[in-house]
Amino acid sequence: MFDGKSLAGWRETPFTGRGKVRVENGKLVLGAGAPMTGVTWTGEFPRSGFEVRLEAARLEGSDFFASMTFPAADSYCTWVTGGWGGDIVGLSSIDGRDASENETRSYFTFENGRWYALRLRYSGDRVGAWIDERQIVDVEIGGRAISLRYGEIKLCAPFGFASYGSTGALRKIEYRAV
């Protein structure tokens, strides 16, 4: 999905106060925004039955740096990586509760400058997410209300990435049907 050389297939997400998006040395860099910076996929993307893999690093800052918005059922959801001050991971939103308030919330210490292997799998009724082979999220969403957190994150739909007040870097972005 990312060729390491250009924004081909992506567009800058039109967040208010966004930072600069650039491609350098094989990575897609989301500069710190006030508050968010992001990219949105412009090509086709499946509604279910997919797995996304990438590597991501928070280069500077202390909040989320590679949060992934993806299609889920007849709505969209965001896998938050390092929100609410840097260590909360989970899905926003399930049954009207964001990642800091629902059962997918977990804590993960991210180090600035370190690359993490991220993987998200959505099967139509279940979402799983891993950081460096450690499963962080495993939740049944069939029959539940799935939505995006209030605000501009909706601009990442149907598929995209965002950082919040932090500089994030992405590379090796790929997806496959499952």
HUFENRA-V945019 format. One record per residue. N is the residue number from 0. RES is the residue in one small letter. NEAR is the number of other C-alpha atoms within 10 Angstrom. D_FIRST is the distance of its C-alpha to the first C-alpha in Angstrom with 2 decimals. Layout:
[[N;RES;NEAR;D_FIRST] [N;RES;NEAR;D_FIRST]]
//
This chain:
[[0;m;16;0.00] [1;f;19;3.80] [2;d;16;6.55] [3;g;17;9.21] [4;k;13;11.38] [5;s;14;10.78] [6;l;17;9.71] [7;a;13;8.60] [8;g;14;7.27] [9;w;17;8.73] [10;r;15;12.47] [11;e;22;14.82] [12;t;23;16.36] [13;p;15;20.04] [14;f;21;21.68] [15;t;12;25.31] [16;g;12;25.89] [17;r;22;22.29] [18;g;23;21.77] [19;k;14;20.00] [20;v;22;16.23] [21;r;15;15.65] [22;v;17;13.62] [23;e;12;15.94] [24;n;9;16.28] [25;g;15;12.64] [26;k;22;12.14] [27;l;24;11.35] [28;v;27;14.85] [29;l;31;16.17] [30;g;25;19.85] [31;a;25;22.55] [32;g;21;23.41] [33;a;14;26.65] [34;p;14;25.48] [35;m;25;21.70] [36;t;31;18.70] [37;g;32;15.26] [38;v;26;12.09] [39;t;21;11.30] [40;w;21;8.49] [41;t;14;10.34] [42;g;11;9.21] [43;e;9;10.82] [44;f;13;10.54] [45;p;14;13.34] [46;r;18;16.40] [47;s;19;17.17] [48;g;15;16.93] [49;f;17;13.54] [50;e;18;12.59] [51;v;18;9.90] [52;r;18;10.16] [53;l;19;9.79] [54;e;20;12.53] [55;a;26;14.24] [56;a;22;17.56] [57;r;28;20.07] [58;l;20;21.48] [59;e;17;24.31] [60;g;17;25.85] [61;s;20;26.77] [62;d;23;24.75] [63;f;26;21.32] [64;f;36;18.44] [65;a;30;15.20] [66;s;25;16.32] [67;m;24;13.89] [68;t;25;15.00] [69;f;25;14.30] [70;p;21;16.34] [71;a;24;19.44] [72;a;20;22.20] [73;d;10;23.21] [74;s;14;22.06] [75;y;21;19.47] [76;c;25;19.67] [77;t;30;18.52] [78;w;23;18.31] [79;v;28;20.19] [80;t;29;19.96] [81;g;25;23.15] [82;g;22;24.72] [83;w;15;28.40] [84;g;12;29.13] [85;g;21;26.57] [86;d;18;27.18] [87;i;22;26.59] [88;v;26;23.71] [89;g;26;23.53] [90;l;32;22.56] [91;s;26;23.63] [92;s;24;25.41] [93;i;21;27.38] [94;d;13;30.73] [95;g;16;30.75] [96;r;17;30.43] [97;d;23;27.66] [98;a;24;26.31] [99;s;19;29.39] [100;e;14;31.71] [101;n;16;30.46] [102;e;15;30.55] [103;t;24;26.94] [104;r;19;28.02] [105;s;17;28.13] [106;y;16;28.53] [107;f;14;26.47] [108;t;10;27.38] [109;f;20;24.50] [110;e;14;25.50] [111;n;16;24.37] [112;g;13;22.65] [113;r;11;21.75] [114;w;18;18.29] [115;y;18;17.78] [116;a;16;15.70] [117;l;20;14.70] [118;r;22;14.28] [119;l;22;14.89] [120;r;22;16.17] [121;y;23;17.56] [122;s;19;19.97] [123;g;16;21.64] [124;d;15;24.51] [125;r;16;23.39] [126;v;20;20.86] [127;g;17;20.47] [128;a;24;18.89] [129;w;17;19.28] [130;i;18;19.53] [131;d;12;20.10] [132;e;11;21.18] [133;r;11;23.60] [134;q;13;23.31] [135;i;20;23.72] [136;v;22;23.45] [137;d;16;24.82] [138;v;15;26.07] [139;e;13;27.21] [140;i;18;26.28] [141;g;14;27.79] [142;g;9;30.53] [143;r;12;29.71] [144;a;14;28.95] [145;i;24;25.33] [146;s;23;24.59] [147;l;22;23.11] [148;r;19;25.33] [149;y;11;27.38] [150;g;8;26.14] [151;e;13;23.26] [152;i;22;20.50] [153;k;19;20.54] [154;l;18;18.82] [155;c;25;15.47] [156;a;22;15.80] [157;p;21;14.43] [158;f;24;11.42] [159;g;24;11.22] [160;f;26;12.51] [161;a;33;15.97] [162;s;32;18.55] [163;y;29;22.29] [164;g;23;24.72] [165;s;27;22.78] [166;t;28;20.44] [167;g;31;17.27] [168;a;26;14.66] [169;l;23;11.17] [170;r;22;9.51] [171;k;17;7.89] [172;i;18;5.52] [173;e;14;5.25] [174;y;17;7.47] [175;r;11;10.42] [176;a;12;13.56] [177;v;10;16.64]]
//
